[in-house]
């Protein structure tokens, strides 16, 4: 993935993130019900910064697939999402870890 913990997302802004945080942002960006505003609240990344992170972290094909998937998706923006969507993930998404 990305080497080190500091990544330059926009021309003048450098974000210090751990690899595990970058991985979590990518996971959240792929999730249909997780809005960009939630990523911003948790990690301080705007939508354009998330897009830039995804572009740098994914293969070209995966990035294009992701952009096609999230473009126009109402659940990715709190202001336009259906008020009946109240949770950010599917109830079966996070299962207890087996030991």
Residue pairs with C-beta under 8 A, 6 or more apart in sequence:
1 19
1 22
1 23
1 57
2 19
2 22
2 56
2 57
5 16
5 17
5 18
5 19
6 14
6 15
6 16
6 17
7 14
7 15
7 17
7 22
7 53
7 56
8 14
8 15
9 15
9 45
9 49
9 52
9 53
10 48
10 49
10 52
13 49
15 44
15 45
15 49
17 25
17 43
21 43
22 53
22 57
24 43
25 39
25 43
25 45
25 50
25 53
26 53
26 54
26 57
26 58
28 34
28 38
28 39
28 42
29 36
29 39
29 50
29 53
29 54
29 66
29 70
30 66
30 69
31 88
31 89
31 93
32 73
32 75
32 76
33 75
33 85
33 87
33 88
33 89
33 90
34 76
34 88
34 89
35 75
35 76
35 77
35 78
35 81
35 88
36 46
36 47
36 50
36 76
36 77
37 77
37 78
38 78
38 88
39 45
39 50
40 46
40 47
45 53
51 67
54 63
54 66
54 67
55 63
58 66
70 76
74 80
74 81
74 82
75 81
75 82
75 85
